């Protein structure tokens, strides 16, 4: 068995929406509801904790989010619950892990970004299998297909003195054959994730993803090939594309 933490505490600022990102409508239901529909279908997930913005919560009736009656319930009681998020992503993951309750050290803990509505049950199972097979973490990733160039200066840096062109200067071209674009879900052995989260708030705030914390501790992190269309909704164009892809996946006649 396993538990899941769905990180959905972000604001919808870059989407140009007044609602928190998790609650922005996508084809008639909140964005996060698409991920929850998939996760509740995966039987090994005995508990699912949704980390939402402070003041927000799950509706009493999952039908309000377009999900079947009883979607929040499991064989032993309430299966899907929510807790308030923290200031940064990793703080929210830590809050979700604590809310999931105790479990054996080897138990898989799945962390998923609620802004990735195109996750599939098969991808969830593949990531769970990676940890069940012995890795400390197994994370969804898409092999890079674009040519990747590294600039000499960080994004947004001022031009070099005397640079009349004013555009970022290429430092080098990177071999893409070993590069992967990281997604979620990311699955961890419970003790490995708990140890990674046992850090000061300021240190957690700098982590770009949870797997990087496990890597830094020397953990065995494996890559699970995932489709590129498992996109993260960040800007309005992403929301539009996600809607098109989800609509294309629906059987004919399904609203």
C-alpha positions as CSV (number, residue, x, y, z in Angstrom):
1,X,0.0,0.0,0.0
2,X,1.0,3.7,-0.4
3,X,-0.1,7.2,0.4
4,X,-0.3,10.3,-1.8
5,X,0.3,14.0,-1.3
6,X,-1.3,16.3,-3.9
7,X,0.4,19.7,-3.8
8,X,-2.3,22.3,-4.8
9,X,-1.5,25.3,-2.7
10,X,-0.4,27.7,-5.4
11,X,-2.0,31.0,-6.4
12,X,-3.5,31.5,-9.9
13,X,-1.7,34.8,-10.5
14,X,0.1,33.8,-13.7
15,X,-3.1,32.3,-15.0
16,X,-4.7,35.7,-14.6
17,X,-7.4,34.3,-12.4
18,X,-8.8,35.4,-9.0
19,X,-9.1,31.8,-7.7
20,X,-6.2,29.8,-6.4
21,X,-4.7,27.7,-9.2
22,X,-6.1,24.4,-7.9
23,X,-9.6,25.7,-8.2
24,X,-9.4,27.4,-11.6
25,X,-12.1,25.8,-13.8
26,X,-11.0,23.4,-16.5
27,X,-13.7,21.8,-18.6
28,X,-16.3,22.3,-15.9
29,X,-14.4,21.2,-12.8
30,X,-11.5,22.6,-10.7
31,X,-8.0,21.9,-12.1
32,X,-7.0,19.7,-9.2
33,X,-10.1,17.5,-9.6
34,X,-8.6,16.0,-12.8
35,X,-5.6,14.6,-10.8
36,X,-7.8,13.4,-8.0
37,X,-10.0,11.5,-10.5
38,X,-7.0,9.5,-11.5
39,X,-5.5,9.0,-8.0
40,X,-8.7,7.7,-6.5
41,X,-8.8,5.0,-9.2
42,X,-5.4,3.6,-8.1
43,X,-6.2,1.0,-5.4
44,X,-2.8,0.9,-3.7
45,X,-3.2,4.5,-2.5
46,X,-4.8,4.0,0.9
47,X,-4.7,7.7,1.8
48,X,-4.7,10.8,-0.4
49,X,-3.9,14.2,1.2
50,X,-4.6,17.3,-0.8
51,X,-2.6,20.4,0.3
52,X,-4.8,23.4,-0.5
53,X,-4.4,27.2,0.1
54,X,-5.3,28.3,3.6
55,X,-9.1,28.7,3.9
56,X,-9.9,26.2,1.2
57,X,-11.0,22.6,1.5
58,X,-12.6,19.7,-0.3
59,X,-16.3,19.9,-0.9
60,X,-18.4,17.5,1.2
61,X,-19.9,16.0,-2.0
62,X,-17.2,15.0,-4.5
63,X,-19.9,15.5,-7.2
64,X,-19.4,19.2,-6.8
65,X,-16.0,18.7,-8.4
66,X,-17.4,16.3,-11.1
67,X,-16.3,13.1,-9.3
68,X,-18.4,10.1,-8.4
69,X,-20.3,9.8,-5.2
70,X,-18.1,8.3,-2.5
71,X,-14.8,9.3,-4.2
72,X,-13.5,10.6,-0.9
73,X,-14.2,7.4,0.9
74,X,-12.2,4.2,1.3
75,X,-12.9,0.8,2.8
76,X,-11.8,1.9,6.3
77,X,-13.2,5.4,6.3
78,X,-12.2,8.7,4.9
79,X,-9.6,8.2,2.2
80,X,-9.2,11.7,0.7
81,X,-8.6,14.6,3.1
82,X,-7.1,18.1,2.8
83,X,-4.7,20.3,4.8
84,X,-3.5,23.9,4.4
85,X,-0.3,24.4,2.5
86,X,2.9,26.2,3.5
87,X,4.8,29.2,2.2
88,X,6.8,27.1,-0.4
89,X,6.2,23.9,-2.2
90,X,8.4,21.7,0.0
91,X,6.7,23.1,3.1
92,X,3.4,21.9,1.7
93,X,4.8,18.5,0.9
94,X,6.0,18.2,4.5
95,X,2.6,19.3,5.8
96,X,0.9,16.7,3.6
97,X,3.3,13.9,4.7
98,X,2.5,14.7,8.3
99,X,-1.2,14.7,7.7
100,X,-0.9,11.3,6.0
101,X,-0.1,9.8,9.4
102,X,2.3,7.1,10.3
103,X,3.4,4.2,8.1
104,X,6.2,1.7,7.6
105,X,9.6,3.1,6.6
106,X,9.5,1.4,3.2
107,X,6.0,2.6,2.4
108,X,5.8,4.5,-1.0
109,X,4.7,8.1,-0.7
110,X,3.6,9.7,-3.9
111,X,3.9,13.4,-4.4
112,X,1.9,14.9,-7.3
113,X,1.5,18.5,-8.5
114,X,-2.2,19.2,-8.7
115,X,-1.5,21.5,-11.7
116,X,-0.7,18.5,-13.9
117,X,-4.2,17.4,-14.9
118,X,-3.1,14.9,-17.6
119,X,-1.5,12.4,-15.3
120,X,-2.5,8.8,-15.9
121,X,-3.1,5.8,-13.7
122,X,-0.5,3.9,-15.6
123,X,2.2,6.5,-14.9
124,X,1.2,6.5,-11.2
125,X,1.6,2.7,-11.1
126,X,4.9,2.8,-13.0
127,X,6.3,5.3,-10.4
128,X,5.0,3.2,-7.5
129,X,6.7,0.1,-9.0
130,X,10.0,1.9,-9.2
131,X,10.1,2.3,-5.4
132,X,8.6,-1.1,-4.7
133,X,11.5,-2.5,-6.8
134,X,14.1,-1.0,-4.4
135,X,14.8,2.6,-5.4
136,X,14.6,5.4,-2.9
137,X,12.6,7.5,-5.4
138,X,11.1,7.0,-8.8
139,X,10.1,10.2,-10.7
140,X,8.2,10.9,-13.9
141,X,10.4,12.5,-16.6
142,X,10.3,13.1,-20.3
143,X,13.5,12.7,-22.4
144,X,14.6,16.1,-23.8
145,X,14.2,16.4,-27.5
146,X,15.0,20.1,-28.0
147,X,18.6,21.3,-28.4
148,X,19.6,22.9,-25.1
149,X,22.0,25.8,-24.7
150,X,23.4,27.2,-21.5
151,X,23.7,31.0,-21.3
152,X,26.7,32.7,-19.7
153,X,24.5,34.6,-17.3
154,X,21.3,33.6,-15.4
155,X,17.9,34.4,-16.7
156,X,17.1,38.1,-16.5
157,X,20.6,39.2,-15.8
158,X,21.8,42.6,-17.1
159,X,23.8,42.6,-20.3
160,X,27.6,42.5,-20.0
161,X,29.2,46.0,-20.0
162,X,29.7,47.2,-23.6
163,X,27.3,44.7,-25.1
164,X,25.5,46.6,-27.8
165,X,23.3,43.6,-28.8
166,X,21.9,43.2,-25.2
167,X,20.7,39.6,-25.7
168,X,21.9,36.6,-23.6
169,X,25.1,35.2,-24.9
170,X,25.4,31.4,-25.4
171,X,28.0,29.7,-23.2
172,X,27.8,26.2,-24.5
173,X,25.5,23.6,-26.1
174,X,24.6,20.7,-23.8
175,X,24.4,17.1,-24.8
176,X,20.7,16.4,-24.6
177,X,21.1,12.6,-24.7
178,X,21.3,12.5,-20.9
179,X,18.8,15.3,-20.1
180,X,15.3,14.8,-18.8
181,X,12.5,17.2,-18.1
182,X,11.2,16.4,-14.6
183,X,7.5,16.0,-13.9
184,X,5.3,14.5,-11.3
185,X,4.2,12.1,-9.9
186,X,7.4,11.5,-7.8
187,X,7.3,8.5,-5.5
188,X,9.6,8.1,-2.5
189,X,10.3,5.6,0.2
190,X,8.7,7.1,3.2
191,X,11.8,7.2,5.4
192,X,13.9,8.8,2.5
193,X,11.3,11.5,2.0
194,X,10.9,12.2,5.7
195,X,14.6,12.5,6.2
196,X,14.8,14.9,3.2
197,X,12.0,17.0,4.7
198,X,13.7,17.2,8.1
199,X,15.5,20.4,7.2
200,X,15.1,24.1,8.2
201,X,12.3,26.0,6.4
202,X,14.8,28.3,4.6
203,X,16.7,25.3,3.1
204,X,13.4,23.6,2.0
205,X,12.4,26.9,0.3
206,X,15.3,26.7,-2.1
207,X,14.5,23.1,-3.4
208,X,13.2,23.1,-7.0
209,X,11.7,19.6,-6.5
210,X,11.5,17.0,-3.7
211,X,13.7,14.5,-5.5
212,X,16.6,17.0,-5.4
213,X,16.5,16.8,-1.6
214,X,16.7,13.0,-1.7
215,X,19.5,13.2,-4.3
216,X,21.5,15.6,-2.1
217,X,21.3,13.0,0.7
218,X,22.8,10.3,-1.5
219,X,19.5,8.6,-2.3
220,X,19.0,6.3,-5.3
221,X,16.6,8.3,-7.6
222,X,15.3,6.6,-10.8
223,X,13.7,8.2,-13.9
224,X,10.3,6.8,-15.1
225,X,9.7,7.6,-18.8
226,X,6.6,9.8,-19.1
227,X,4.8,11.5,-22.0
228,X,5.6,15.1,-22.7
229,X,1.9,16.0,-22.6
230,X,1.9,15.4,-18.9
231,X,2.2,19.2,-18.7
232,X,2.1,21.6,-15.8
233,X,-0.5,24.4,-16.0
234,X,1.3,27.7,-15.3
235,X,0.0,30.3,-17.8
236,X,-3.3,30.7,-19.7
237,X,-1.8,28.9,-22.8
238,X,-1.2,25.8,-20.7
239,X,-4.7,25.8,-19.4
240,X,-6.1,26.0,-23.0
241,X,-3.8,23.2,-24.2
242,X,-4.7,21.0,-21.2
243,X,-8.4,21.5,-22.0
244,X,-7.9,20.5,-25.6
245,X,-6.0,17.3,-24.7
246,X,-8.4,16.3,-22.0
247,X,-11.4,16.8,-24.3
248,X,-9.7,14.7,-26.9
249,X,-9.3,11.8,-24.4
250,X,-13.1,11.7,-23.6
251,X,-15.2,9.2,-25.2
252,X,-17.7,10.6,-27.8
253,X,-20.8,12.0,-26.2
254,X,-19.3,12.5,-22.8
255,X,-19.7,16.0,-21.5
